[in-house]
Amino acid sequence: MLNTCQMVYHHKNCLNTKRPYAKPCRLCIDACPHQAISEYREIDGKRCTECGVCMAVCPSDGMVDRNADLLHQYIEETDGDIILNCPEASSLGFEISCLGIIDHDLWLTLIQLAKERKITIHTGKCVECPDKKACALSVKIFKEVHEDWPDHPPILIKVSPDQPVGDASTSSNVKQASLSKTKATEKKGWRKKGWEKLENILPGLTADEAYSIPRTRELLVRQMSARSQDKIPLPALQVKDACTSCGVCVAICPQAALTKKEDGDELSIIYEPYKCVRCRRCVNICNPKALDFAKKKLSHRHFTGKILLHKGSPKHCVRCGKQVFDNTEPPLCIACASSHSDSIISPKTEKHG
């Protein structure tokens, strides 16, 4: 039997595929509350409830819900209020698989839109839902956004358990949401329609799709572009004085969010926040612990532009001349530091018998 699970693993988008790393990313596996994802990122359709938490925690769209594009189109193209509901809630708006599908960038997008439109999310009784862990994770992300942006426009989250069919207000809203879905579908080109039709026959073909920027990031950037003067709090990479200008962070970045320019002995590291998915590989691999993320209020121009993150000269071992990746005084490579652990003396001051 074919697996018709709504969640798809885009292996070419996965950070582990883009740039192999000594410690592979396991966020989707560890976050799944139903142990539905294998070590090889295979999704067990019998266990998967399509809660979307794997999509919310994946930094690069390695895991994607098949209907994610429809959701994004509904959010962008709806003229009036934006109403979302989970399957356990009354059908009052556009149905999402679970609140767990809303990641950091999508929360920011909804908050941006809340400046002009009313945003309401209807949920069922989450404490009784098998996907309550997924919902709790998304709420945790929202709380983090709220802490960074306490005066943001409000988003209303209401507990609205499923009601009997026939309620007048419900029918009206369902019709509105249905029309929104139809409108979004009509806007698709023939190529995409054909691809989706083939995908329904042979599920899994879209797993070969590859793109560098996650869809919710693109959605957020489009909303920021429409409000180019606004600044919103976003995690951005920062560097401390401990940086040795080694450039390892550039080499390890799977998104090419970090690039370097060399001018003689001087190294410049350029950072593009738009491309950065905050996988923290650069932070974790930095020996002198010179990198970390901090919340910055960024406009569309700064978020999509290039930032000079660091400028300096690489350090070299005073004994052998090899490049040094740690802050030691005097600068010594690992080999020289190990062989002269009892007597670390600069060649300029070393005495010969």
Secondary structure, 3 states (H helix, E strand, C coil): CCCCCCEEECCCCCHHHHCCCCCCCCHHHHHCCCCCECCCCCECCCCCCCCCHHHHHCCCCCEEECCHHHHHHHHHHCCCCEEEECCCECCCCEECCCHHHCCHHHHHHHHHHCCCCCEEEEECCHHHCCCHHHHHHHHHHHHHHHHHCCCCCCCEEEECECCCCCCHHHHHHHHHHHHHHHHHHHCCCHHHHHHHHHHHHCCCHHHHCCCCCCHHHHHHHHHHHHCCCCCEEEEEEEECCCCCCCCHHHHHCCCCCEEEEEECCEEEEEECCCCCCCCCHHHHHCCCCCEEEEEEEECHHHHCCCEEEEEECCEECCCCCCEECCCCCCCCCHHHHHHCCCCCCCCCCCCCC
